[in-house]
Amino acid sequence: MEKFEHEFKDHLEIAAKGEKLKAETFHLPAPSNYVIGHVTVLDQEFSKAMLKIAEQEGAGAEEKENADVAASEIILMMSAGGSNLSACYSAMEKIIIKQGKINSEYPVNKVIFDKMSYRDTKEILGGYIKDFLYSSLVD
């Protein structure tokens, strides 16, 4: 997968080219060395949670296919597995500001990020982890 795409659930308007535009979609490229420090935080917290869950469920637990896991389930698994979600949201904020685009062309800055809803940010975090980190564990 080359990029992650999310359709905004909650209303978000951005100012671009002197106009107010409705933010419809959000895009992030696949992780690269440009954001490796932030991705490492997500990877470590996700892996820590998955190991804890695997220990609790035992060796007989079946892994779900990547397509069968929802973004919200990723966050739930991480929370149940003891991940530091605050550190994950902080790392995701930095990734979004460095690489995020709205409607495929408008960069996300701190002002725009602060306007994004918690629900959308949670979905972006879960989806990014699902598409790029979880998939690498189950492949």
C-alpha positions in Angstrom: 0.0 0.0 0.0 1.4 3.4 -1.0 -0.9 5.7 1.0 -3.5 5.8 3.6 -6.8 7.5 2.9 -9.6 8.5 5.3 -13.0 10.1 4.6 -13.7 12.7 7.3 -16.7 11.7 9.5 -17.1 15.1 11.1 -17.3 18.5 9.4 -14.0 20.3 8.8 -13.5 23.4 6.8 -10.1 24.7 5.8 -9.0 28.0 4.2 -7.2 27.6 1.0 -6.6 30.0 -1.9 -8.7 32.6 -0.2 -11.7 30.4 0.1 -13.3 28.1 2.6 -13.2 24.5 1.5 -14.9 21.4 2.9 -12.3 18.8 3.9 -13.6 15.5 2.5 -10.6 13.2 2.5 -7.3 12.9 4.3 -4.2 11.3 2.9 -0.9 10.1 4.3 1.9 8.3 2.4 3.3 5.1 3.6 5.8 5.4 6.4 9.3 6.6 5.3 12.5 7.5 7.0 11.3 11.1 7.0 9.0 10.2 10.0 10.8 7.1 11.3 11.1 8.4 14.8 7.4 9.0 15.1 6.4 5.7 13.3 8.7 3.9 15.7 6.7 5.1 18.7 3.5 3.7 17.0 5.2 0.4 16.1 6.6 -0.1 19.6 3.3 0.6 21.3 1.4 -1.5 18.9 3.8 -4.4 19.1 3.8 -4.2 22.9 0.0 -4.5 23.0 -0.1 -7.3 20.5 2.5 -9.3 22.6 0.5 -8.8 25.8 -2.8 -9.8 24.1 -1.1 -12.9 22.6 0.2 -13.9 26.0 -3.3 -13.5 27.5 -5.0 -15.4 24.8 -2.5 -18.2 24.5 -0.8 -19.8 21.5 -4.2 -21.1 20.1 -5.6 -17.7 19.3 -6.2 -17.1 15.6 -4.9 -14.0 14.0 -7.4 -12.0 12.0 -6.7 -11.1 8.4 -5.8 -7.5 7.9 -9.1 -6.8 6.0 -11.1 -8.2 9.0 -9.8 -5.6 11.5 -11.4 -2.2 11.8 -9.4 0.9 12.7 -11.4 1.3 15.9 -10.5 -2.3 16.8 -6.8 -1.5 16.5 -7.2 1.3 19.1 -9.3 -0.9 21.3 -6.6 -3.7 21.2 -3.9 -1.2 21.9 -5.8 0.2 24.9 -6.5 -3.3 26.2 -2.9 -4.2 25.6 -1.5 -1.4 27.7 -0.2 0.9 25.0 0.6 4.5 25.8 -2.1 6.0 23.6 -1.1 9.5 24.6 2.3 9.0 23.1 0.7 7.4 20.0 -1.6 10.4 19.5 1.3 12.8 19.9 3.4 10.8 17.4 0.5 10.7 15.0 0.0 14.4 15.2 3.6 15.0 14.2 3.2 12.5 11.2 0.0 14.3 10.1 1.6 17.7 10.3 4.7 16.6 8.4 3.0 14.5 5.7 -0.8 14.8 5.8 -2.8 16.3 3.0 -6.5 17.2 2.8 -8.4 16.6 -0.4 -5.1 15.2 -1.8 -3.5 18.6 -2.1 -3.7 20.9 1.0 -1.0 20.3 3.7 -2.1 20.0 7.3 -0.7 22.5 9.7 -1.1 22.8 13.4 -4.2 25.1 13.1 -6.0 22.5 10.8 -4.9 19.6 13.0 -6.3 21.3 16.1 -9.7 21.7 14.3 -9.9 18.0 13.4 -12.3 16.0 15.5 -11.1 13.4 18.0 -13.2 10.8 16.2 -11.4 11.5 12.9 -8.0 11.5 14.5 -8.7 8.2 16.2 -9.8 6.7 12.9 -6.7 8.0 11.2 -4.4 6.6 13.9 -6.1 3.2 13.9 -6.2 3.1 10.1 -2.6 4.1 9.7 -1.5 1.4 12.1 -3.8 -1.2 10.5 -2.6 -0.5 7.0 1.1 -0.1 7.6 2.1 -1.7 10.9 -0.5 -4.5 11.6 -0.3 -5.7 8.0 3.5 -6.1 8.3 2.9 -8.4 11.4 0.4 -10.7 9.7 2.1 -10.9 6.3 
